[in-house]
Amino acid sequence: MTRFNDWRDQVFDIIYKTDTKAGKAFDVLLILSILLSVGAVMLDSIERINVRHGYWLTGVEWFFTIVFTIEYVTRIWVNPRPFKYIFSFYGLVDLLSIVPTYLALMIPGTNEFLVIRLLRVLRIFRVLRLSTYIHQANFLLSALNASRQKITVFLFFVLTLATIFGAVMYVIEGPDNGFTSIPKSIYWAIVTMTTVGYGDISPHTSIGQAIASVVMIMGYSIIAVPTGIFTAELANTLRGEKALELKCSGCGLRDHRVGARYCYDCGAKL
């Protein structure tokens, strides 16, 4: 029994912890599987590809669904508090990522919602660690460097929203209204969110137009957020450079915290 518990603890460390080599490898493998699965769903929505390779894409989808189902059950089994995981954000996303495939057996067309699996890639943010940026003489480059990961995370979130909105519009509008595939619907979502609005594809149903209105309103905030992130980092960089100028006249020590009145080393007044 002790050996069994030790083995379960090892599986728990691999699945839930990212500070170990095995845990990081598991998360990377999981993220690659999610991306491949979402890619298969997108390709399956393209008619000419579906006609030629639909059988194989369906097989790929069921393969990943079984893998993710085993992973979901394993997470519940090894977790000492399973209900906390089940009702957590990641637990709900994990469940929603496998349900559409099984629903498709009874309700045709629901498998398009498998793109919700893209939300599972948010797990990558547990693996990434924000780097410690070195102050540079050039304020703009330093601010860009300091904010690039935040902006990357934000852009990835925007791409996730575009994928989900595109899939929803593909289901609601369909090929008759120009939404012939999920990739083309994602293109519409990106064009709408960036307020470009080419007009080559537009929703015709009331629900589709309501969703389009929400996407348009979100577009304005999407433009503002990266600007705010960069501005905040630029201000932080300027404050940091100002701190570097606080040099002690007694011992010559730099790098004092902003607002410091006395030297950290010799105690002399700055």
Residue, then its C-alpha position, 0 to 999 in steps of 0.5 A: m500500500t505504501r508503494f502504491n501511495d508513493w507511486r501516486d505521489q510521483v504521478f501527482d508531482i509530474i501532473y501538477k508541479t512544474d518545478t521539476k524536470a518531469g513536470k515541465a516535460f509533461d506540460v510541454l507534451l500536453i501543450l503540444s497535444i492540445l495544439l495538434s488537437v485544435g489544429a486537427v479540428m480546424l483542418d476538419s472544418i475546411e471542406r476540401i480537406n474534410v472530403r479527402h482526409g476526414y476519416w483520418l482527422t476524426g481518428v486523430e480527434w478521438f485519439f486526443t480525446i481518449v488521451f485527454t480523458i485519461e489525463y482528466v481522470t488521472r488528475i482527479w484520482v491522484n489529487p488529495r482534494p479532487f473536488k477542488y480540482i473538478f470545480s477549479f478553472y482548469g478543471l472545468v476547462d479540462l472537462l469542457s475540452i473532452v465533452p464535445t467529442y462525446l456529444a458529437l455522437m448524439i448531437p451532430g455539429t458540436n465537435e466544432f466547439l472543441v476549439i475550447r481546448l485552446l484555453r487549456v494552453l493557458r497552462i503554459f503560463r504556469v511553466l513560464r517564469l518572468s525574466t529579470y530584466i537588466h536596466q539599459a541605457n535606452f529607455l524605450l528598448s528596456a521598456l519594450n523588453a520588460s513588457r514583451q512577455k506581458i504583451t505576448v500573454f495578452l496577444f495570446f489571450v486575444l488570439t484565443l478569444a478570436t478562435i473561440f468567437g470564430a468557432v461560434m460564428y462558424v456554427i451560428e452563421g455557417p457556410d451560407n453566410g460566408f463563414t465557410s470554415i473555422p480558419k476563415s471565421i477566425y479571420w473575420a474575428i481578428v478583422t473585427m476585433t482590430t476594428v479594420g472591418y473589410g466587410d468581405i464577410s458579415p453576419h446575417t443572423s440576429i445572434g451573429q450580429a449581436i456577437a459581432s457587436v460585442v467583438m467590436i466593442m472589445g476591439y477598442s479595449i484590445i488596442a488600449v491594453p498593450t499601450g497601457i502595459f508599455t507605458a507602465e513599464l516605461a515609467n518603471t524603467l525611468r524610476g529605476e534609472k533615477a534610482l541608479e543616479l542616487k550615488c552615496s558621496g561617502c562610499g560611492l554605492r549606487d542602486h539605492r531604492v527610489g525614495a531612500r534617504y540614507c546609504y544602505d552600506c555606510g549610512a551616510k545621508l544621500 
